[in-house]
Amino acid sequence: MKKITLFFAGLSCLVACNSVEKEKESFSIQDITISQYDNFGEEISSEAVLYKEAIAEKYKDLNEGDTIDIAFSSTVNDVCKAKGCWMKVALNDDQETMVKFKDYGFFVPKDIENDTIIVQGRAYVSETSVEELRHLASDAGKSETEIAAITAPKKTYSFMAEGVLVKQ
């Protein structure tokens, strides 16, 4: 009888620990104060917003041509200095995703590096050509030497944003 009781107690503890871990992967958009954010593009409507570590795991499972509809929160690493037409967003310490905006229909401020954002749209994996990489480096204000050093295409985690919230 004690063994059965201990078994169910251990099982309950395991289930509870897994539930806590799931809560750390995402939060609800209703849990934030929208007035603390500036909205660009469409309104964020996703029920679950993943944290950057959870979206990094989703990208690992994607192959070129796969897409997933998703929303996540992270930090902006870089933004287009010309007009705010793209941004690079942290996934973890050494990976980021290139975020562009649906139908080129909206832009974000050019001074949001290190700001917290919530973005909703489609995540996918693509290969970025040398020409595109050089264009992006030019937009980011890189030197001619840095631009010329780009000689090979790169596998890129990409994101087509429908809407972006930028924390004020």
N, C-alpha and C positions, 0 to 999 in steps of 0.2 A: 504494500500500500504506500509506503514511504517513497519507493522508487517511482511510482506513478505520479505522486504529488510533486516530487522533485522534477520529474520530466515536464509536467505541465507548467510549473513555475519557471523553469529554464526556457521553455517554448514561449511563454508570455513575455519574458524579458527580451528574447531575441526579436519577437514581433515589435515590441515597443521601441527597441533600438533602431530597427529598420524604418519605422515610421518617422522617428526623429531625423534620420539621415535623409529621407525623402523631402522633409520640410526644408532642409538646407539647400536643396537643388533649385527651388523656385519660390516665388511669392506671387500673390495676387495683385493685379493692378489696382484693386479697390483698397489695398493696404497702404497705398501712398497718398500723399496730399498733392493732387494734380496742380494746385495753384503754385506749388514750388517748382514747377517745370514750365518751360516754353515749348509749345507744340509746333512741329514742322511737318508738313504733309498731312496724311490722313490721321484720324484719331486712333490711338492705340486701343484695341478692343480685345486682345488676347486674354483669356482667363488666367493662364499661368505664364509668368515671366521668369525665365531661367537666369541664374547667376552665370557669370562668365565661365567658371570652371565646368559647369554642366553643358554649356554650348560647345566647349572645346571637345568634350567627349562625343557629342553628336557629330561633329565634323569628322572625327576619326573613322566613323562608320560610313561616311559618304564616299562614293566614287565619282569620277568625272561624269556629268550628265544627271546625277541624282539631285533632287531638291527636297527641302522640307520647309513647311510653313511654321514659323516660330517667332517668339519674342524673347529678348534677353536684355540684361542690364550689364553695363561694363564701363570702362574708362576710355576716353579718346586718346590715342597715342599721337595722331597726326591728322591734319585737315588740309584740304586744298587751300593754298594761300591766294590763288587767283580769284575764286568766287565761292568757295565752300561747296563745291560740287561733288566731293567725295571725302571720306574719312577712313582712317585706319583705327580699328578698335581692338583693345586687348582681349585675348582669350585666356591666356595664362602668362607666366613670366617670359616665355620665349616665342609665343605664337600670337598672331593677330589676324583679323579678317578685314578685307577691303570692302567697305560699304559704299555703294552707289545708290542713287535715288531713282525710284520708279518713274519711267518716262521723262527723266530729267526735269520732273515737274516741280521740284523745290530744292532749296539749298539750305545749308546750316551756316551759322556764323563762323567766320574764319579764325576766331580767337577762343575756341573751345577745347584746346589741348588740355589734357588732364581732368576735364570735366566728366561728371557721371552722366550717362545717357541711358535711355531705354529705347530700343529699336524693334520694330515689328516688320516682318517681311519673309523673304525666302533665302535660306542658306543653301549654298552649293559650292562645289569644288570646280575650279577651272585652271587652265594653263594660260598664263599671261605672256604675250609675245614680247620680244626685245623692244620693239617699237613702242608698245604700250607702256612698258616699264620705264623707258626713257622719257616718255611724255609725262608720266606720273612724277618722275624725279624732277623734271623741269617745273611742273606745277608746285612741287614742294619746296622749290628754291634751292635745289642742289647745284653744285658747281659743275662746270663743263667737264672737268676731270672725272667727277663722280658719275656723271651721265655717260661718258664715253666708256667707263669701266663695266657697264652693263652689256654683257655679250651673250647671255644664255636665257632662254625662257624660264619661267618659274611656276611651279604648282602653287596655286593661290586658293586660300579659303576666301570665298566671296559671299556677299550678302546684298540682295536687292531690297532696299528699304521702302516700305509703303508709308511709314510714319516714324517720326523720331521725337522723343521727349528729351530736352536738355535741362538738367538741374540748374536752377538759378544760383 
